[in-house]
Each structure stands twice: as structure tokens, then as C-alpha cells.
Amino acid sequence: MFNRNRCLRNVAAIASISSLVTGCGVLSSDASQDEGPIVVGTTSAPSTLDPAASWDSSWELFRNVYQTLLSYPNGATTPQPDAAESCAFTDKSNQVYRCELRDGLRFSNGNTLDARAVKYSIDRIRDININGGPAGLLGSLDRVQAPSEHEVVFHLNKPDATFPFVLATPAMSIVDPDSYPANSLRKSSGIVGSGPYTLKSYQEGKQAELVGNDRYKGFAKRENDAVTIRYFQDSGTMVKALRDKQIQVTYRGLAAGDIIDLQGRTAKEQDIQLIEGSGTDINYLVFNPKDPWAQKKAVRRAVAQVVDRSAIAHKIYKDTVDPLYSMVPKGLTGHTTGFFDDYGDPSVPKARKILSEAGISGPVPLTLWYTTDRYGSETALEFAELKRQLEDSGLFKVTLKSRPWKTYVEGYQKGEYPVFGRGWFPDFPDAENFIAPFVGEQNALGTPYPEPRITDDLLPRSRAESDRGNVVKEFEEAQQILVEDARLLPLWQGKQYAAASEDISGVERALDPATIMMMWELHRKTSW
């Protein structure tokens, strides 16, 4: 269906596994059914249980309890049918996309999952239209039809070869029309889905208990009967729980210090395996054009000229991340080094000249916001380092402020923050997904960024091309516009790390192309 460079599949297919245990043997892949649920720890708790409200790592939970028309089986290089039996464009211009559903699909409450439910779910996202929500992914969708019980037809308002990838995101989770209001978010704390698991119980910010869904029909083969996800505030507490055998797997939020410690421990000291692989998650700053200082291009460019990414990667993250000079990460077709090409190494004299030529003198006051509980334990240290770098230049006076993720999201969606930090785990592995979500009047940041050259020309041209290797020039030009505007300032690109008890298998298979953990791949080793 598509020809594309893929970096994220390296995480699962050719992950480098550093095992901190001695010996090896032939292991059974059969799941042990009598030892209770596998417990997974993460520092990324959901911000919502309703797919219509989420364009963040709530998707981690969604992938396991909801179902989408398309998804990523282990080893897949493009989206494959899940709730659908088959999907394909039916025209040469990539504007009509038709899916045929599997027979006998039902939600966890027993209600029928049919074409009407799919149409309802997609229409509902657009009707509710949460600021910064997933409706921004559906910009190319004109209308949805359900001509029969098993047939769904998507009519696009422009060619869009990436639309199947949109349908494969957990944002497009199919919900039960009888359980989710058409024009408002669901207020109940439960979930009615059709995925491999059902949500047995949920304690916000603490844990989610998943049990196998016997009604599920799709590609996933569950290797376990139950998984409990525990949400931690910091890496240290999470790793201690792993060492104390209170959890069996950690994913998302491992701090650099803990990673280094796990890498250095001997088998005698710790029966833990560390799975390491390349990743395409990124971390960046956002400048709010409504702020009197952040709206000035000279201020933004001066910040870009001062920030030392290498120092952040080395001092704060101990080289467990890489400096990033483009919003499109390394490993994807279209990656550039535009910010390095334009700004070079950090330079206070160059930054001073940028401000001086714009008539700006004296320290520029900036308030930088970050979240305390989303991107890992180093975030506060990272922003302290940013403050030090900017203030040591003598060109800025920085105030740091922070909030927990749930209220942090509300704040940036309301435009409250002059400059704020964000991380991005890709919706799908294509350069498009590192540009389109951040531009336009409606975007994932809740901060309008109208840029017609990108939204009305470069992205439409790229979407008309199924062979993604043929759209490098469009992505390079789009990135150069982002470099010149400096509305978004990339800082670093992450690597993938997961740690697990020695008796757990399937971790390297559990990461899909969006680095979301497919819990059904996890299982206990039952014999040596």
C-alpha cells in the first residue's frame, strides 16, 4: 500500500536487548495462567478515557481496550485490518477509502459493532471537536457513509495517502453509540470497547486493571489473561517497584540515571532485562504568539541561537537521548538538520545581534512552563538547565512554572503559557505526523499556527503521493519554514527503553510503530 522508511519497527524487530541476567536457554512462549496479572509500570497516566478528547499518551490504554479499523500487528510495516476485514482506496486519486468489517463484532457490553458504530465514532470526534483533540487528524475527511451493516466509506476532501495511518491511531477508536453521547464526552469512568481487553477497574492516576475480552475479534492473539497498569509519579519509585517485584515491566518514563544504573548492574545484583531500541519520540518548546515577548520572531530566534541541545542531552539525560535539530526525527524520510544549519553552535554574540537588530535591549522576560508528571523525572532538571543557559547569556530573565499533566493540558489549550514544553510520540511513522499536527488554526497544541504555505500547498502535495520517498522536497521545505519562524524549537530525540523481570517475555514484540505497548504480547516464561 505504501513504500516508506520506517524507524520505529526497528524498536520491535531489531531491538538491542541488553540482558542483565546470566545464562540463557530455550524458553516456552506459553503464558502462565495461574500467577495473576502481569503488572506494567509507567509514568504516563491517561488524561481521559474518552477517545474523542485525547491526542496524547492516553492512547497507551486505548490501544488495548478499544479497537480501530486498522492497526499494527507485530512485524507489520503498514496498517493492517483489525475491526476491518479489508480496507483500500477505491479510486486513483486517494480520495475514497472503503472498509469491510469483520462478521460478528461486538462491544464488551454485548452490543453490535457495525458500520453505523464506526460512522458514529468518527462523526462524534468532529462534532465534539475538543480544542487540541483528535479532530485535528481528520482535516482531509469530508464525510463518512455506512451504506450497509458491514461497509464504511470515507470520502476525503483532498487526496491523502496517509489516511489509513490516521484510521490506525487509537484516536479513531470505535465506541458504542448507546454508551457514548454524540455531542459531549462520556462522564462515566468506565470504558465500553471491543479491544483485546476490557477495563475491569480504573483508579485515576493510580492503576488500570485489564482482563481478557472474550468477545474480541481481530488480529491480536493474547498471550496473557490479564494485565494491570500502575501509574507512577517518577522513575525512581517505578524502578524500585520493579526491583521489589511489585511490577514485572516498566515502560515510558525511565529516568536517565535509572537506565544507566540498570545497564551497569550485574546479573548477580539484579534479575532484570533492559530492552533498548531506536525511537522517534521528540521533545520541543512551543512559543505562544499571544504572549507579547514570545510573539516576537527575534526573541524566538535568539532563544534558538542560545540553547545548547548537546549539553541537555549529556548533562541531564546522560546521552540516553540525542540532540535534535529538526521537528522530523532521524530515521524518517524527510529529516533535516535545519536548526543547526541556520544557527550553528550556540552563540551569545549571534543571539545578541538578532535582538539588537530588532531593537530589543535589556534582558527579555520569559516564563517557561513544564509538566511535572508526563515526560519523566528529568523534566524539571531540563528546564532548570534551559533557564541557566538563557540567563547566563545575559539576554533573558527566565521564570519557571509547572503543573501536573491534567491541568497543564488545560492551561496550554487556553493559551495561558508564553513558552511551554511538549513531547510528541508519533501517531504514525511518517514525516507528515511531525509537521501537520502542529500547524493550522486547529492543532494538537491548542495554539493556532496558521502557515498556508505548509497547510495549503506542501502537505496536500505530499498526501497525494503514495510513495513517501517521493515527497522529501516538500518536507524539507516545510521544515525550513519552521526553522525560520522558530515557533517550535526541537530539543532532543528519545531512544526506547523498557525494563522487565527476567521471567517476562514479549516486551520487544509489544512495541507498535507508535511506540505504544501492546499488552497482549507480554507473557511469562514457563520453562528454561
C-alpha positions in Angstrom: 0.0 0.0 0.0 2.8 2.4 0.8 6.6 2.5 0.4 8.2 4.2 3.3 11.2 4.3 5.5 10.4 3.0 8.9 12.4 3.7 12.0 10.0 2.5 14.7 9.7 -1.0 13.5 13.4 -1.3 14.5 12.3 -1.0 18.1 10.4 -4.3 17.9 12.1 -6.1 15.0 15.8 -5.3 15.7 15.8 -4.0 19.2 19.1 -4.3 21.0 18.4 -6.4 24.1 20.8 -5.9 27.0 20.0 -8.7 29.4 21.2 -8.2 32.9 20.8 -11.9 33.8 23.3 -14.7 33.3 22.7 -17.8 31.2 20.2 -18.5 28.5 18.1 -21.3 27.4 15.1 -22.4 25.4 12.0 -20.7 26.7 8.4 -21.7 26.3 6.2 -18.9 24.9 3.2 -20.3 26.6 1.6 -17.9 29.1 1.3 -19.0 32.7 -2.3 -18.6 33.6 -2.1 -19.1 37.4 0.2 -16.3 38.6 -2.2 -13.4 38.4 -2.0 -10.4 36.0 1.3 -9.1 34.6 1.8 -5.7 36.2 3.3 -3.0 34.0 4.5 0.3 35.4 4.5 3.7 33.5 4.8 7.4 34.4 2.2 8.3 31.7 -1.3 8.1 33.1 -4.3 8.8 30.8 -5.7 12.3 30.7 -9.1 10.9 29.7 -10.9 7.6 29.0 -12.8 9.1 26.0 -11.1 8.8 22.6 -12.9 12.0 21.4 -10.9 14.0 23.9 -7.4 12.5 23.5 -4.4 13.4 21.4 -1.8 12.2 23.9 -0.5 9.1 25.5 -3.9 8.1 26.8 -3.6 6.1 23.6 -1.5 3.6 25.5 -4.6 2.4 27.3 -6.9 2.9 24.3 -4.9 0.5 22.1 -5.6 -2.3 24.5 -9.2 -1.8 25.3 -10.7 -0.1 22.2 -10.5 -1.3 18.6 -9.7 0.6 15.4 -10.5 -0.4 11.8 -6.7 -0.8 11.2 -3.8 -1.4 13.5 -0.3 -2.8 13.6 0.3 -6.5 14.1 3.8 -7.3 15.2 6.1 -7.1 12.3 3.7 -5.0 10.1 5.2 -2.2 8.1 1.9 -0.6 7.3 -1.5 -0.6 9.0 -3.4 -3.9 8.7 -7.1 -4.8 9.3 -8.3 -5.2 12.8 -12.0 -4.5 13.2 -12.0 -4.4 9.4 -11.8 -7.4 7.2 -10.2 -5.3 4.5 -9.7 -1.7 3.6 -8.5 0.1 0.4 -8.7 3.2 -1.7 -11.2 2.6 -4.5 -10.1 5.5 -6.7 -6.8 6.5 -8.3 -6.7 9.9 -6.6 -6.7 8.6 -3.0 -9.9 10.3 -2.0 -12.4 7.4 -1.4 -11.4 4.8 1.2 -13.6 1.8 1.8 -13.5 -0.7 4.6 -15.4 -4.0 5.0 -16.0 -5.0 8.7 -15.4 -8.5 10.2 -18.5 -10.5 10.9 -19.8 -10.8 14.4 -18.1 -7.9 16.0 -19.5 -6.9 19.4 -18.6 -4.4 22.1 -17.7 -5.6 25.6 -21.3 -5.0 26.8 -22.6 -7.3 24.1 -23.9 -4.5 21.7 -23.3 -5.0 18.0 -20.3 -3.2 16.4 -21.4 -2.4 12.9 -20.7 0.2 10.2 -23.1 2.6 12.0 -21.0 2.5 15.1 -17.9 3.3 13.1 -19.5 6.2 11.4 -20.9 7.4 14.7 -17.4 7.3 16.4 -15.7 9.3 13.7 -18.5 11.8 13.3 -18.6 12.2 17.1 -14.9 13.2 17.2 -15.6 16.0 14.8 -18.8 17.1 16.4 -17.4 17.4 19.9 -14.2 19.0 18.4 -12.2 19.3 21.6 -9.5 22.1 21.4 -6.2 20.3 20.9 -8.1 17.0 20.4 -8.0 14.3 17.7 -10.4 16.1 15.3 -7.2 17.8 14.0 -6.2 14.4 12.5 -9.3 14.4 10.3 -8.7 17.5 8.3 -8.8 15.6 5.0 -12.1 13.9 5.8 -15.3 15.2 4.1 -17.9 12.7 5.2 -18.4 9.1 6.3 -21.0 6.8 4.9 -22.4 3.5 6.2 -24.2 2.1 3.1 -24.6 -1.4 4.7 -24.1 -3.1 8.0 -20.5 -4.1 7.2 -19.4 -1.4 4.8 -17.9 2.0 5.7 -16.9 4.5 3.1 -14.7 7.6 3.8 -14.9 10.4 1.3 -11.9 12.8 1.5 -11.9 16.4 0.5 -8.4 16.1 -0.9 -6.0 13.3 -1.8 -4.5 11.8 1.3 -2.3 8.7 1.1 -1.7 8.9 4.9 -5.4 8.5 5.8 -5.1 4.7 6.6 -2.5 5.7 9.1 -4.9 8.1 10.7 -7.5 5.3 11.0 -4.9 3.2 12.7 -4.3 5.7 15.5 -6.1 5.0 18.8 -7.8 8.4 18.4 -10.1 6.6 15.9 -11.2 4.0 18.5 -14.7 2.7 17.8 -17.2 3.4 20.6 -20.6 2.1 21.4 -23.3 4.6 20.2 -25.5 3.6 23.2 -22.8 4.3 25.7 -21.1 7.5 24.4 -23.1 10.7 23.8 -22.9 12.1 20.3 -22.2 15.7 21.3 -20.4 15.6 24.6 -17.8 13.5 26.4 -18.7 10.4 28.3 -18.9 11.2 32.0 -18.8 7.6 33.3 -15.3 6.4 34.4 -15.7 3.1 32.6 -14.9 2.1 29.0 -17.1 0.2 26.5 -14.8 -1.0 23.8 -14.1 -4.0 21.6 -10.4 -4.5 22.0 -8.3 -7.4 23.3 -9.1 -6.4 26.9 -11.9 -4.9 28.9 -11.3 -2.4 31.6 -12.2 -4.2 34.9 -11.4 -1.2 37.1 -9.8 2.2 37.0 -8.3 4.4 39.6 -7.3 7.8 38.1 -3.6 8.4 38.3 -3.1 5.1 40.1 -3.9 2.0 38.1 -6.0 0.3 35.4 -6.9 -3.4 35.6 -7.3 -5.1 32.2 -8.9 -8.6 31.7 -9.2 -10.5 28.5 -12.1 -9.7 26.3 -13.6 -13.0 25.0 -15.8 -11.1 22.5 -12.8 -9.6 20.8 -12.3 -10.4 17.1 -9.2 -9.1 15.4 -5.6 -9.8 14.7 -4.3 -9.7 18.3 -3.5 -13.0 20.0 -3.5 -12.5 23.7 -0.5 -14.2 25.4 -1.9 -13.5 28.9 -5.3 -13.3 30.6 -4.9 -10.1 32.5 -2.6 -7.0 32.8 -2.6 -4.4 35.5 -1.1 -1.0 34.6 0.3 1.0 37.5 0.9 4.7 37.1 3.9 6.2 38.9 4.9 9.8 39.6 8.6 9.3 39.0 11.1 6.8 37.6 12.8 6.0 40.9 9.6 4.8 42.6 8.8 2.8 39.5 12.2 1.1 39.3 12.1 0.3 43.0 8.8 -1.4 42.4 10.4 -3.5 39.6 13.3 -4.5 41.8 10.9 -5.3 44.7 8.9 -7.5 42.2 5.8 -5.4 42.7 5.7 -4.9 39.0 7.1 -7.0 36.2 7.6 -4.5 33.3 8.4 -0.7 33.1 7.7 1.4 30.1 7.7 5.1 29.5 9.3 7.4 32.0 12.5 5.6 32.8 14.9 8.3 34.0 18.4 8.5 32.6 20.0 7.7 35.9 18.0 4.6 36.3 18.8 3.5 32.7 22.5 3.9 33.3 22.2 2.1 36.6 20.3 -0.8 35.0 22.9 -1.0 32.2 25.7 -1.2 34.7 24.3 -3.8 37.1 25.5 -7.4 37.0 23.2 -10.4 36.9 24.2 -11.2 40.5 22.9 -7.8 41.6 19.6 -7.7 39.7 17.5 -10.2 37.8 16.2 -7.6 35.3 16.5 -7.3 31.5 16.8 -3.9 29.8 15.4 -3.6 26.2 16.9 -0.8 24.2 16.0 0.4 20.7 15.8 3.4 18.5 12.9 5.7 18.8 11.2 8.7 17.2 9.6 10.5 20.1 10.7 14.1 20.3 10.8 16.9 22.9 10.4 20.6 22.0 9.4 24.1 23.1 6.3 25.9 21.9 6.1 29.7 21.7 2.7 31.3 22.2 2.0 34.0 19.6 -0.4 35.7 22.1 2.4 36.5 24.5 4.0 40.0 24.0 7.5 38.6 24.0 7.1 35.1 22.6 5.3 36.5 19.6 8.4 38.4 18.5 10.4 36.4 16.0 13.7 37.9 17.1 13.1 36.7 20.6 12.3 33.2 19.4 15.3 33.1 17.1 17.6 34.4 19.9 16.4 31.6 22.1 17.1 29.1 19.3 20.6 30.6 19.0 21.4 30.3 22.7 20.0 26.8 23.5 22.7 24.1 23.8 21.0 20.8 23.0 24.1 18.8 23.4 24.5 20.0 27.0 20.9 19.0 27.8 21.4 15.5 26.2 24.7 14.9 28.1 24.3 16.7 31.4 20.6 16.0 32.1 19.8 12.8 30.1 23.3 11.2 30.3 23.2 10.6 26.5 20.1 8.4 26.7 18.6 11.0 24.2 20.1 12.6 21.1 20.2 16.4 20.2 17.5 17.2 17.6 17.7 19.9 15.0 14.5 19.3 13.1 10.9 18.6 14.1 11.2 15.4 11.9 13.4 13.0 13.8 16.3 11.0 12.5 15.3 7.7 10.9 12.3 9.1 8.9 12.3 10.2 5.3 12.4 14.0 5.2 14.6 14.5 8.3 16.9 17.5 8.1 19.2 19.4 10.4 17.7 22.8 9.7 18.2 24.4 13.1 21.9 23.5 13.1 22.3 24.6 9.5 20.8 28.0 10.2 22.0 28.7 13.8 25.2 26.5 14.1 26.6 26.1 17.6 25.2 28.1 20.5 26.4 31.7 20.3 25.6 34.5 22.6 27.0 37.2 20.3 24.9 36.0 17.4 21.8 36.0 19.7 22.6 39.5 20.9 22.9 40.7 17.4 19.5 39.2 16.5 17.8 41.1 19.4 19.7 44.3 18.7 18.7 44.4 15.0 15.1 44.0 16.2 15.5 47.0 18.6 15.3 44.8 21.7 17.7 45.6 24.6 17.9 44.5 28.2 17.0 41.0 29.4 13.9 39.7 27.8 11.4 38.3 30.4 10.2 34.8 29.6 8.1 32.4 31.6 8.7 28.7 30.7 6.2 26.1 31.7 6.6 22.4 32.0 4.6 19.4 33.3 5.7 17.6 36.4 4.4 14.1 35.7 4.4 13.3 31.9 7.8 13.1 30.3 10.0 11.7 33.0 11.8 12.7 36.1 14.4 14.8 34.3 11.9 17.4 33.0 12.4 19.7 36.0 16.2 19.4 35.6 16.0 20.0 31.9 14.1 23.3 32.4 16.5 24.4 35.1 19.2 23.8 32.5 17.3 25.9 29.9 16.9 28.7 32.5 20.6 28.6 33.3 21.6 28.7 29.6 19.3 31.6 28.8 20.1 33.6 31.8 23.9 33.0 31.6 23.7 34.7 28.1 22.6 37.9 29.9 19.9 38.3 27.3 16.9 36.7 29.1 15.3 36.7 32.6 13.5 33.4 33.0 10.7 32.3 35.3 9.9 28.6 35.6 6.5 27.3 36.4 5.0 23.8 36.3 1.7 21.9 36.7 0.6 18.2 36.7 -0.3 17.0 33.3 -4.1 17.1 33.6 -4.2 20.8 34.5 -1.1 21.5 32.3 -3.1 20.4 29.2 -6.0 22.7 30.2 -3.6 25.6 30.6 -1.9 25.4 27.2 -5.2 24.7 25.4 -6.4 28.0 26.9 -3.2 29.8 25.7 -2.0 30.6 29.2 1.7 29.8 28.8 4.2 32.1 27.0 6.6 29.2 26.3 5.9 25.6 27.2 7.5 22.2 26.8 5.9 19.3 25.0 6.8 15.8 24.0 5.5 14.0 20.9 5.1 10.3 20.5 4.1 9.8 16.8 0.6 8.9 15.7 2.2 7.1 12.8 5.8 6.8 11.4 5.8 9.5 8.7 7.3 13.0 8.4 3.8 14.2 7.9 3.0 13.4 11.5 5.8 15.6 12.9 4.6 18.7 10.9 0.8 18.6 10.3 -0.3 18.2 13.9 1.5 21.4 14.9 0.3 23.9 12.2 -3.0 25.3 11.2 -5.7 27.1 13.2 -6.6 23.8 14.9 -3.7 21.7 16.0 -2.6 19.3 18.7 -1.0 22.2 20.8 -4.2 24.2 21.1 -2.0 27.1 19.9 -3.1 28.3 16.4 -0.2 28.4 13.9 -1.6 29.5 10.5 1.0 28.8 7.9 -0.7 28.5 4.4 2.4 27.5 2.6 2.6 24.3 4.6 -1.1 23.6 5.2 -2.4 24.6 1.8 0.4 23.6 -0.5 3.2 21.4 0.8 1.2 19.0 2.9 -1.6 18.5 0.2 1.1 17.8 -2.3 2.8 15.2 -0.1 -0.5 13.5 0.7 -1.2 12.9 -3.0 1.9 10.7 -3.2 1.7 7.1 -2.1 5.4 6.5 -2.4 6.6 8.5 0.6 10.2 8.5 -0.8 9.0 11.0 -3.4 8.0 13.8 -1.0 11.3 14.6 0.6 11.5 18.1 -1.0 8.0 19.0 0.3 9.0 18.0 3.9 12.4 19.8 3.6 10.7 23.0 2.6 8.1 22.7 5.3 10.8 22.2 7.9 12.8 25.3 6.6 9.7 27.4 7.2 9.5 26.1 10.8 13.2 26.9 11.3 12.7 30.5 10.1 9.6 31.0 12.2 11.1 29.3 15.3 7.6 28.9 16.7 8.6 25.4 17.6 12.0 24.6 18.9 13.1 20.9 18.8 15.4 19.9 21.6 16.0 16.1 21.6 15.0 12.8 20.2 14.4 9.9 22.5 15.5 6.3 22.5 13.3 3.4 23.6 13.9 1.7 26.9 11.9 -0.9 28.7 12.9 -3.0 31.7 11.3 -6.3 32.7 11.8 -9.1 35.2 13.8 -12.0 33.8 10.7 -14.2 33.7 8.8 -11.9 31.3 8.9 -12.4 27.5 7.4 -10.4 24.6 8.5 -6.9 25.6 10.4 -6.3 22.4 7.3 -7.5 20.4 5.0 -5.4 22.4 6.0 -2.0 20.9 4.0 -0.9 17.9 5.2 1.7 15.3 3.8 4.5 17.5 5.8 3.1 20.5 2.6 2.1 22.2 2.8 -1.1 24.3 0.6 -3.9 23.0 0.0 -5.6 26.3 -1.3 -8.8 24.7 2.3 -9.7 23.6 3.5 -10.0 27.2 3.8 -13.4 28.8 5.6 -15.3 31.5 8.4 -17.7 30.6 7.2 -21.1 31.8 10.3 -23.2 31.3 14.1 -23.0 30.8 
